Amino acid sequence: MGVIISGIQQMGIGVPNVEEIWKWYRLNFGINVKVFEDEAEAPLMTRYTGDVVQNRTATLALSLDGGGGFEIWQYKSRNTEKADFNIQLGDKGLYACRIKSRDVEKSFEFHKKNGVKILGELGTTPAGKKHYFVEDPNGNIFNIVDSRDWFANTKYPSATGGSGGCMIGVSDMDKSIAFYKDILEYDTVEYDEIGTFEDLKALPSGDQKFRRVLLSQSKERKGPFSRMLGRSKVELIQAMDRQARTIFENRFWGDWGFIHLCYDIQGMEELKAKCESKGFPFTVDSGDTFDMGDAGGRFSYVEDPDGAWIEFVETHKLPLLKKPRWSINLKKRDPQKPLPNWILKAMRFNRVK
């Protein structure tokens, strides 16, 4: 079978209060379909949580329009810690979540009317595409980007969908390009430029010199959720004028900010072997179906060359409806075949206002 990467399943976001920030994400991005909500201990993550089993609550939510969802994650056994320094553009790790937009200008006007904190104005990427940045109430940065890749059209007034990738700070651009190309199949370079960039100047330290590379995927996505998740892009940012810091230095996985970029995959054993052969062995591996309430699957983690956490999930069980209770066993299906649209669209009954 080989390895199948269906797309970005979700961006993990560590928060101090799940319900408060999810309400904001529902209003401003349309991330309003609840897949699961689970409170439990996280014994498999002790490598990244101070060698102590921590208790947490996690809510996975998505937009039916398409794109990756959010796994909104909150510690229950300790405080969620913020970085003790001001994070700057180019600092190493997951810096900004890309949000898909059908109409960037319409999204901009919606967010402006809603009182969302917009960083700067509408800008233009080196590829000539309009985009802009917003900041959520927790200080996390989201990049609203043009997309022509959609699953459905719920006509949500923000004209946005889910995650379409990530802006990632790196220290060695060539090493990072190789990682995201070889492991995650971002095989197309849309631009690779060095300089100062007008569209980045509203970001902290955004007026400095950077190398920025936008990577995309040329291959058609396969797998159960490929139609919903769609294609994605990662933009790698390397600071050229200063020594970058690590966004999560001296903090735990699950603390305040973007904690992981998660890919929905099939063929975990093959992926494990591939990652090891490339020098990026799994650092966490559930090894079997890990139960998350109504959902379940095998998950693993690797670190990119700068230690940013990349998660892989091989979904085995997916809840579609709460009442009547209906879930689907994916281990009995052809792993390359997308789920029928009508099955995925049934999740609309799990919307939360």
Buried (B, 14 or more C-beta within 10 A) or exposed (E): EEBBBBBBBBBBBBBBEBEEBBBBBBBBBBBBBBBBBBEEEBEBBBEBBEEEEBEBBBBBBBBBBBBBBBBBBBBEEBEBBBBEEEBBBBBBBBBBBBBBBBBBEBBBBBBEEEEBEBBBEBBEBBEEBBBBBBBBEBEBBBBBBBBEBBBBEBEBBBBBBBBBBBBBBBBEBEEBBBBBBBBBBBEEEBEBEEEEBEBBBBBBBBBBBBBBBBBBBEEEBBBBBBBBBBBBBBBBBBBBEEEBBBBBEEBBBBBBBBBBBBBBBBBBEBBBEBBEEEEBBBBBBBEEBBBBBBBBBBBBBBBBBBBBBBBBBBBBBBBBEEEEEEBBEBEEEEBBEBBEEEBBBBBEEBBEE
